[in-house]
Amino acid sequence: MSDLLPGHFCAICDRRRNLLEAHECTDPIRADLMYPRLPDRPNTVIVSLWDVRAADDLKIRYDFDRDGWVISMDLTHDDNSGIIKTVKEDQEVAFIPAWKGLTFRFII
């Protein structure tokens, strides 16, 4: 287990779990990107769904230039041959501003 992504602390089990370890905990999984601009740090979280329902992976990263979260996906094409081909990697599908809706007013 990487110390850059330390895992999920389960309040019910009261111990740290590997992110991929299956157990009965239903707490949300938290993934912290600690100083992602540093060259030796991860800067993207990949979210995958393992179920009977198929879904493409989501890639989540922070865009410091635009000050918000970017969600991207690999665009794929299924030509009915049974082989799914990646058409474009990391296509941005959503941008979420970091401070949407927050305003600060100073009363003097």
Number of C-alpha atoms within 10 A of each C-alpha: 9 7 6 14 17 15 19 19 17 17 11 10 11 8 9 12 18 13 15 8 9 8 9 9 12 9 11 9 13 12 15 16 16 12 12 15 13 9 8 9 13 16 17 17 16 13 11 12 11 8 7 6 6 9 10 12 13 18 19 20 18 21 16 11 6 12 13 16 16 19 20 19 18 18 15 13 12 11 9 7 6 7 9 11 12 11 11 11 11 13 14 15 13 12 17 14 14 14 9 8 6 6 6 5 5 4 4 3
